């Protein structure tokens, strides 16, 4: 009896991306699910801090008025604020429908953003290689191969920053960027005969290019700074298509650009063109350039792997992406637009991912690869011990004493007395960044926002400093109260309470005091 010939089954769709085995989890699916669980618990165990108050305030304003939200931190209109993107509006709708607070929505958003990020990372790495362990190593290197200086900033993808920034729109934007890059990569080359690549929504042809442009437009509206990195990476991926293959029709890529621009320009809450050349955020980002080497030097371990790819062909997508993203970061330094320091994550992804692809190769390894693997292992250990261990090792079981994530105080005790929309003067660092997330406004917002002219914000800050000056007179303080309709003071324990103020509450943890000033309540007063 003759043996029937073996027929190789054609692999399509998502199964192809998993390596052709249905029903069995890949290494990345297993490790990614474990990572999602651990980081979700790590994120939820830490009180929200830093920029979370700003994003909670945005949701609170949208919850109060979805079509015409107020300024997120001041008693002013919010028209023209880039914080009111499509995703923020969707969060506002969720808050209105469920009654959740802005803080609760930001807290719940963290695991969702992480899921989008992990899925997008896996897609993008699979567009570069079929090696099953490459996405696992890419995740490991992306979260640990940064630097040995601790910094908590949105857009920084280390384990420690993730404990604070997973709920920010920037985390979602980076996750969508990985999806967009993966989709761009499949459209920048011919479709293989065994695997037909389509976009995440299954769109092909012209509709697929239009959908890809809409995705980039969504990233732009969600977090404009991340969009600069996303679009730069897209240019690198398209430019990396090899000779000898059918070049994509220029008109289709033009459709992608038009779709992106049309969505961005049609957004009614703010004009993206007004953000071009805006310098309001630059000064606060200078510190990222000053500490850039300390924050990222471990990622340089991946440069040999990137060099190997460049020797095979300079049009490699990771090589071109590294060059263009590095130029974007360099442009920010040379031009003084220091906000582009936020593109650092995209400049580090190519060496981190190139290292992952190189070390995911099957054994036996040559000497060079063994040395590179040893350096990567050492870098991972150094990064984990010096900066990131405290993110996932609670203090209760910490045998070493790792540095733990920042724990900011809560202001529930003060917010229960303050009506939504009422104006507060505070001298506290934490209060000035958190209190607006509960609904109140600040006389002088601490964060720049195109919806509030920088000169006006500076005048408000100067008036608040004059109010808090120990030498100020009662008449001078009363003038500031009338000008900005101030109703409350929230003062640290080092600042004396003015004689005309009435103490209402105080914090046993921080010693801060809440005192009432001014006349009748105004603003969006609600019952708490």
C-alpha positions as CSV (number, residue, x, y, z in Angstrom):
1,X,0.0,0.0,0.0
2,X,1.4,3.3,-1.0
3,X,1.8,6.0,1.6
4,X,-0.3,9.1,0.8
5,X,1.8,12.2,0.1
6,X,2.0,14.8,2.9
7,X,0.3,18.0,2.0
8,X,1.6,21.2,3.7
9,X,-1.4,23.1,5.0
10,X,-1.6,26.8,4.1
11,X,-1.4,29.0,7.1
12,X,-3.4,32.2,7.1
13,X,-4.5,35.0,9.4
14,X,-3.8,35.2,13.1
15,X,-2.7,31.5,13.2
16,X,0.1,32.4,10.9
17,X,1.3,35.1,13.3
18,X,1.3,32.6,16.1
19,X,3.4,30.2,14.1
20,X,0.8,27.9,12.7
21,X,-0.4,26.1,15.9
22,X,-3.9,26.6,16.8
23,X,-5.1,25.9,20.4
24,X,-1.7,26.0,22.0
25,X,-0.4,29.2,23.5
26,X,2.8,30.6,22.1
27,X,5.6,31.6,24.5
28,X,4.6,35.3,24.1
29,X,0.9,34.6,24.8
30,X,1.9,32.8,28.0
31,X,4.5,35.3,29.1
32,X,2.4,38.3,28.0
33,X,-0.6,37.2,30.0
34,X,1.6,36.7,33.1
35,X,3.2,40.1,32.5
36,X,-0.3,41.7,32.1
37,X,-1.4,40.2,35.4
38,X,1.7,41.1,37.4
39,X,1.8,44.7,36.1
40,X,-1.9,45.2,36.5
41,X,-1.6,44.3,40.2
42,X,1.6,46.4,40.5
43,X,-0.3,49.4,38.9
44,X,-3.3,49.0,41.1
45,X,-1.4,48.7,44.4
46,X,0.2,52.1,43.9
47,X,-1.9,55.3,44.5
48,X,-2.4,57.3,41.4
49,X,0.1,60.2,41.2
50,X,2.0,62.6,39.0
51,X,0.0,63.4,35.8
52,X,-3.0,61.3,36.8
53,X,-4.6,64.3,38.4
54,X,-4.5,66.1,35.1
55,X,-6.1,63.3,33.2
56,X,-8.7,62.7,35.9
57,X,-9.6,66.4,35.7
58,X,-10.1,66.1,31.9
59,X,-12.6,63.3,32.5
60,X,-14.4,65.2,35.2
61,X,-14.8,68.2,32.9
62,X,-16.1,66.0,30.1
63,X,-18.4,64.2,32.5
64,X,-19.9,67.6,33.5
65,X,-20.2,69.0,29.9
66,X,-19.4,66.6,27.1
67,X,-19.8,69.1,24.2
68,X,-18.2,72.2,25.8
69,X,-15.9,71.1,28.6
70,X,-14.2,73.7,30.8
71,X,-10.5,74.1,31.2
72,X,-9.1,71.0,33.0
73,X,-7.6,73.0,35.9
74,X,-8.9,76.6,35.7
75,X,-12.2,78.4,35.9
76,X,-12.0,79.1,32.1
77,X,-13.4,77.6,28.9
78,X,-11.5,74.5,27.6
79,X,-11.8,75.3,23.9
80,X,-8.6,74.5,22.1
81,X,-7.1,72.1,24.7
82,X,-5.4,69.1,23.2
83,X,-6.3,67.1,26.2
84,X,-9.8,66.7,24.8
85,X,-9.0,64.1,22.2
86,X,-11.3,61.2,21.0
87,X,-10.1,58.9,23.7
88,X,-10.7,61.4,26.5
89,X,-14.2,62.0,25.1
90,X,-14.8,58.3,25.2
91,X,-13.7,58.2,28.8
92,X,-16.0,61.1,29.6
93,X,-18.9,59.2,28.1
94,X,-18.0,56.2,30.2
95,X,-17.9,58.3,33.3
96,X,-21.3,59.9,32.5
97,X,-22.9,56.5,31.8
98,X,-21.5,54.7,34.9
99,X,-21.1,57.6,37.4
100,X,-17.4,56.7,37.9
101,X,-15.1,59.5,39.0
102,X,-12.2,60.7,36.8
103,X,-9.8,59.0,39.2
104,X,-11.6,55.6,38.9
105,X,-11.6,55.8,35.1
106,X,-7.9,56.5,35.0
107,X,-7.3,53.6,37.3
108,X,-9.4,51.2,35.2
109,X,-7.8,52.4,32.0
110,X,-4.3,51.0,33.0
111,X,-5.0,47.3,32.3
112,X,-6.8,48.2,29.1
113,X,-3.8,50.2,27.9
114,X,-1.4,47.5,28.9
115,X,-3.4,44.9,26.9
116,X,-3.3,47.1,23.8
117,X,0.4,47.7,24.3
118,X,1.2,44.0,24.7
119,X,-0.9,42.9,21.7
120,X,0.6,45.6,19.5
121,X,4.1,44.8,20.5
122,X,3.6,41.1,19.6
123,X,2.1,42.1,16.2
124,X,5.0,44.4,15.4
125,X,7.7,41.9,16.4
126,X,6.0,39.2,14.4
127,X,6.1,41.6,11.4
128,X,9.9,41.5,11.8
129,X,10.6,37.8,12.5
130,X,8.8,34.5,12.9
131,X,11.1,33.4,15.8
132,X,8.6,32.6,18.6
133,X,10.7,33.9,21.5
134,X,11.5,37.2,19.9
135,X,8.4,39.0,21.3
136,X,9.1,37.7,24.8
137,X,12.7,39.0,24.7
138,X,11.5,42.3,23.1
139,X,9.1,42.8,26.1
140,X,11.9,42.0,28.5
141,X,14.4,44.4,26.9
142,X,11.8,47.2,26.4
143,X,10.9,47.2,30.1
144,X,14.3,46.7,31.6
145,X,17.0,48.0,29.2
146,X,16.7,51.7,29.9
147,X,19.2,53.3,32.4
148,X,20.2,53.2,36.0
149,X,18.6,56.5,36.9
150,X,15.0,56.4,38.1
151,X,12.6,58.7,36.3
152,X,8.8,58.6,36.2
153,X,7.6,60.1,33.0
154,X,4.8,59.2,30.6
155,X,6.1,57.5,27.5
156,X,8.9,55.8,29.4
157,X,8.2,52.1,29.2
158,X,10.3,50.7,32.0
159,X,8.7,48.6,34.8
160,X,9.0,51.4,37.3
161,X,7.4,54.2,35.2
162,X,4.6,51.7,34.2
163,X,3.4,51.7,37.8
164,X,2.4,55.3,37.4
165,X,1.8,55.9,33.7
166,X,-0.2,53.0,32.4
167,X,-3.5,54.9,32.8
168,X,-2.3,57.9,30.8
169,X,-3.3,58.4,27.1
170,X,0.3,58.2,26.1
171,X,0.4,54.5,27.1
172,X,-2.6,53.8,24.8
173,X,-1.0,55.9,22.0
174,X,2.2,53.8,22.2
175,X,0.2,50.6,22.1
176,X,-1.7,51.8,19.0
177,X,1.6,52.9,17.5
178,X,2.9,49.3,17.6
179,X,-0.3,48.2,15.9
180,X,0.1,50.9,13.3
181,X,3.7,50.0,12.6
182,X,2.8,46.3,12.2
183,X,0.0,47.1,9.8
184,X,2.3,49.5,7.9
185,X,4.9,46.8,7.6
186,X,2.5,44.3,6.0
187,X,1.4,46.9,3.5
188,X,4.9,48.1,2.6
189,X,5.8,44.7,1.1
190,X,4.2,42.2,-1.2
191,X,1.8,39.6,0.3
192,X,3.5,36.3,0.6
193,X,1.7,33.4,-1.2
194,X,1.2,31.4,2.0
195,X,0.2,34.2,4.2
196,X,-2.1,37.1,3.3
197,X,-1.5,40.0,5.7
198,X,-4.3,42.4,6.3
199,X,-4.9,45.1,8.9
200,X,-6.2,44.5,12.4
201,X,-9.7,45.0,11.2
202,X,-9.4,42.7,8.3
203,X,-9.4,45.5,5.8
204,X,-7.6,45.1,2.5
205,X,-7.0,47.2,-0.6
206,X,-7.7,50.9,-0.7
207,X,-9.9,50.6,2.4
208,X,-7.0,49.2,4.3
209,X,-4.8,52.2,3.5
210,X,-7.6,54.6,4.5
211,X,-8.1,52.6,7.8
212,X,-4.4,52.8,8.5
213,X,-4.4,56.5,8.0
214,X,-7.4,56.8,10.4
215,X,-5.4,54.9,13.0
216,X,-2.5,57.3,12.7
217,X,-5.0,60.2,13.0
218,X,-6.4,58.6,16.2
219,X,-2.9,58.4,17.6
220,X,-2.3,62.1,16.7
221,X,-5.5,63.2,18.4
222,X,-4.9,61.0,21.5
223,X,-1.4,62.1,22.2
224,X,0.3,64.4,19.7
225,X,3.8,64.0,21.0
226,X,3.6,60.2,20.5
227,X,2.2,60.8,17.0
228,X,5.5,62.4,16.0
229,X,7.3,59.2,16.8
230,X,4.6,57.1,15.2
231,X,4.7,58.9,11.9
232,X,8.5,59.0,11.9
233,X,8.5,55.2,12.4
234,X,6.0,54.8,9.6
235,X,8.2,56.7,7.2
236,X,11.1,54.4,8.1
237,X,9.1,51.3,7.6
238,X,7.7,52.3,4.2
239,X,11.2,53.4,3.1
240,X,12.6,50.0,4.1
241,X,10.8,48.1,1.4
242,X,13.3,46.1,-0.6
243,X,14.1,46.5,-4.3
244,X,12.8,43.9,-6.6
245,X,9.4,43.7,-5.0
246,X,6.4,45.5,-6.4
247,X,6.4,49.0,-5.0
248,X,3.2,50.1,-3.3
249,X,1.1,52.5,-5.4
250,X,2.0,56.0,-4.3
251,X,-1.7,56.9,-4.5
252,X,-2.5,54.4,-1.8
253,X,0.0,55.9,0.6
254,X,-1.3,59.3,-0.3
255,X,-4.7,58.1,0.8
256,X,-3.2,57.0,4.1
257,X,-1.8,60.5,4.6
258,X,-5.1,62.2,3.6
259,X,-7.1,59.9,5.9
260,X,-4.9,60.8,8.8
261,X,-5.0,64.5,8.1
262,X,-8.8,64.5,7.5
263,X,-9.5,62.8,10.8
264,X,-7.2,65.1,12.7
265,X,-8.4,68.3,11.1
266,X,-12.1,67.4,11.4
267,X,-11.8,67.0,15.2
268,X,-14.0,69.7,16.7
269,X,-12.5,70.1,20.2
270,X,-9.1,71.6,19.2
271,X,-7.1,72.5,16.1
272,X,-4.0,70.3,15.7
273,X,-2.4,72.9,13.5
274,X,-2.2,75.3,16.4
275,X,0.1,72.8,18.2
276,X,2.8,73.2,15.5
277,X,5.5,75.4,17.0
278,X,3.8,75.6,20.4
279,X,6.6,76.0,23.0
280,X,4.5,75.8,26.2
281,X,5.7,72.4,27.2
282,X,9.4,72.7,26.1
283,X,10.9,74.1,29.3
284,X,9.6,71.3,31.5
285,X,11.2,68.7,29.2
286,X,14.7,70.0,29.3
287,X,15.5,67.8,32.2
288,X,14.9,64.7,30.0
289,X,17.7,65.8,27.7
290,X,20.0,66.6,30.7
291,X,19.5,63.1,32.1
292,X,19.1,61.2,28.8
293,X,22.2,59.1,29.0
294,X,21.6,58.0,32.6
295,X,18.0,57.2,31.6
296,X,18.9,55.0,28.6
297,X,22.4,53.8,28.4
298,X,21.5,50.1,29.0
299,X,19.7,50.1,25.7
300,X,23.0,50.6,23.9
301,X,23.7,46.9,24.5
302,X,21.4,46.4,21.5
303,X,23.6,48.4,19.1
304,X,25.7,45.5,18.0
305,X,22.6,43.6,17.0
306,X,21.4,46.7,15.1
307,X,24.8,46.9,13.4
308,X,24.5,43.3,12.2
309,X,21.2,44.1,10.6
310,X,22.7,47.2,9.0
311,X,25.5,45.1,7.4
312,X,22.9,42.8,5.9
313,X,21.1,45.8,4.4
314,X,20.9,49.5,5.4
315,X,17.2,49.5,4.4
316,X,16.4,47.3,7.3
317,X,13.3,48.8,9.0
318,X,14.8,48.8,12.5
319,X,18.0,50.5,11.2
320,X,16.1,53.2,9.4
321,X,13.7,53.7,12.4
322,X,16.7,54.1,14.7
323,X,18.3,56.7,12.5
324,X,15.1,58.7,11.9
325,X,13.9,58.6,15.5
326,X,17.3,59.6,16.8
327,X,17.3,62.5,14.4
328,X,13.9,63.5,15.8
329,X,15.3,63.5,19.3
330,X,18.4,65.4,18.2
331,X,16.2,68.0,16.5
332,X,14.4,68.7,19.7
333,X,17.8,69.4,21.4
334,X,19.2,71.6,18.7
335,X,16.0,73.5,18.1
336,X,15.1,74.0,21.7
337,X,11.8,72.1,21.2
338,X,12.6,69.9,24.2
339,X,9.3,68.2,24.1
340,X,10.8,65.9,21.5
341,X,12.8,64.2,24.2
342,X,9.6,62.2,24.6
343,X,10.5,60.4,21.4
344,X,13.3,58.6,23.2
345,X,11.2,55.5,23.7
346,X,10.9,55.2,19.9
347,X,14.6,55.7,19.4
348,X,15.4,52.9,21.9
349,X,12.9,50.4,20.5
350,X,15.1,49.5,17.4
351,X,18.2,48.4,19.4
352,X,16.0,46.7,22.1
353,X,14.0,44.8,19.4
354,X,17.0,44.1,17.2
355,X,18.7,42.5,20.3
356,X,15.6,40.4,20.9
357,X,15.4,39.1,17.3
358,X,19.1,38.3,17.4
359,X,19.0,36.4,20.7
360,X,15.8,34.5,19.7
361,X,17.8,32.6,17.1
362,X,17.9,28.8,17.5
363,X,21.0,27.3,19.1
364,X,23.9,26.5,18.8
365,X,25.1,30.1,19.0
366,X,28.4,31.4,17.8
367,X,30.8,33.1,20.1
368,X,29.7,36.7,19.2
369,X,26.1,35.8,19.9
370,X,27.0,34.2,23.3
371,X,28.9,37.3,24.3
372,X,25.9,39.5,23.2
373,X,23.6,37.3,25.2
374,X,25.7,37.6,28.3
375,X,25.8,41.3,28.0
376,X,22.0,41.5,27.6
377,X,21.5,39.3,30.7
378,X,23.8,41.5,32.7
379,X,22.1,44.6,31.5
380,X,18.7,43.2,32.4
381,X,19.9,42.3,35.9
382,X,21.5,45.8,36.4
383,X,18.3,47.5,35.2
384,X,16.1,45.4,37.4
385,X,18.1,45.7,40.6
386,X,19.0,49.4,40.3
387,X,15.6,50.8,39.2
388,X,12.8,48.5,38.5
389,X,12.7,45.8,41.2
390,X,10.5,47.8,43.5
391,X,7.8,48.0,40.9
392,X,7.0,44.3,41.2
393,X,8.5,43.4,44.6
394,X,6.3,44.8,47.4
395,X,8.0,46.2,50.5
396,X,6.4,43.5,52.7
397,X,8.4,40.7,50.9
398,X,11.4,42.8,49.8
399,X,14.6,41.2,51.3
400,X,16.9,43.8,50.0
401,X,15.2,47.2,50.3
402,X,14.5,48.1,46.7
403,X,13.4,51.6,45.9
404,X,9.6,51.5,45.8
405,X,7.3,53.5,43.5
406,X,6.2,57.0,44.6
407,X,3.2,57.1,46.9
408,X,1.3,60.4,46.7
409,X,-1.3,61.4,49.4
410,X,-5.0,61.3,48.6
411,X,-7.1,64.5,48.8
412,X,-10.5,62.8,49.3
413,X,-10.5,64.5,52.7
414,X,-10.4,67.9,51.1
415,X,-12.5,67.2,48.0
416,X,-15.6,66.2,50.1
417,X,-15.8,69.9,51.2
418,X,-15.1,71.6,47.9
419,X,-17.7,72.0,45.2
420,X,-16.9,71.0,41.7
421,X,-15.7,74.1,39.8
422,X,-14.8,76.1,42.9
423,X,-11.4,77.8,42.9
424,X,-8.6,76.8,45.2
425,X,-5.2,78.4,46.0
426,X,-2.6,76.0,47.3
427,X,1.1,76.0,48.0
428,X,1.5,72.2,48.0
429,X,3.3,70.3,45.3
430,X,1.1,67.3,45.4
431,X,-2.2,69.2,45.9
432,X,-1.5,71.5,42.9
433,X,-1.2,68.4,40.7
434,X,-4.0,66.3,42.2
435,X,-6.8,68.4,43.4
436,X,-8.3,69.3,40.0
437,X,-8.8,65.6,39.4
438,X,-11.6,65.7,42.0
439,X,-13.5,68.6,40.2
440,X,-12.2,71.9,41.8
441,X,-10.2,74.5,39.8
442,X,-6.9,76.1,40.7
443,X,-6.3,79.8,40.6
444,X,-3.0,79.1,38.9
445,X,-2.8,75.8,36.9
446,X,0.6,74.2,37.1
447,X,0.6,72.5,33.7
448,X,0.9,74.4,30.4
449,X,-2.2,74.1,28.1
450,X,-2.8,75.9,24.8
451,X,-6.3,76.7,26.0
452,X,-4.7,79.1,28.5
453,X,-2.2,81.6,27.2
454,X,1.2,81.2,28.9
455,X,1.4,84.9,29.7
456,X,-1.9,84.7,31.5
457,X,-0.9,81.5,33.3
458,X,2.3,83.3,34.4
459,X,0.3,86.3,35.7
460,X,-2.0,83.9,37.7
461,X,1.1,82.2,39.2
462,X,2.5,85.5,40.2
463,X,-0.7,86.6,41.9
464,X,-0.8,83.3,43.8
465,X,2.8,83.8,45.0
466,X,1.8,87.3,46.1
467,X,-1.2,86.0,48.0
468,X,1.0,83.4,49.7
469,X,3.7,85.9,50.6
470,X,3.9,86.1,54.4
471,X,4.2,89.9,54.0
472,X,1.0,90.3,52.0
473,X,-1.8,92.5,53.5
474,X,-5.4,91.5,54.0
475,X,-6.5,93.9,51.3
476,X,-3.9,92.5,48.8
477,X,-5.2,89.0,49.5
478,X,-8.8,90.0,49.1
479,X,-8.0,91.5,45.7
480,X,-6.6,88.2,44.5
481,X,-9.7,86.3,46.0
482,X,-12.1,88.6,44.1
483,X,-10.1,88.5,40.8
484,X,-10.1,84.7,40.6
485,X,-13.2,84.0,42.6
486,X,-11.2,82.0,45.1
487,X,-13.3,80.0,47.6
488,X,-10.7,77.8,49.3
489,X,-7.1,77.6,50.5
490,X,-5.2,74.3,50.8
491,X,-2.0,75.0,52.7
492,X,0.9,72.9,53.8
493,X,1.8,72.8,57.5
494,X,4.6,75.2,56.9
495,X,2.4,78.0,55.7
496,X,0.3,80.1,58.2
497,X,-3.4,80.3,57.7
498,X,-4.5,83.9,56.9
499,X,-6.5,85.6,59.6
500,X,-9.6,86.0,57.4
501,X,-9.7,82.2,56.5
502,X,-11.8,79.7,58.4
503,X,-10.2,76.2,58.8
504,X,-12.6,73.5,57.7
505,X,-10.5,70.3,57.7
506,X,-6.9,69.0,57.9
507,X,-5.0,65.9,56.9
508,X,-3.5,63.8,59.6
509,X,-1.0,62.3,57.1
510,X,0.5,65.5,55.5
511,X,-0.6,68.2,58.0
512,X,-2.2,70.2,55.2
513,X,-5.1,72.5,56.1
514,X,-8.2,73.3,54.2
515,X,-9.6,76.7,54.9
516,X,-12.6,78.7,53.5
517,X,-12.3,82.2,52.1
518,X,-14.3,84.4,49.8
519,X,-18.0,84.8,49.5
520,X,-20.8,82.6,48.1
521,X,-19.9,79.4,46.3
522,X,-19.7,79.6,42.5
523,X,-18.8,77.2,39.7
524,X,-20.1,73.7,39.0
525,X,-21.3,73.1,42.6
526,X,-22.4,69.6,43.2
527,X,-23.3,67.7,46.4
528,X,-20.6,65.3,47.5
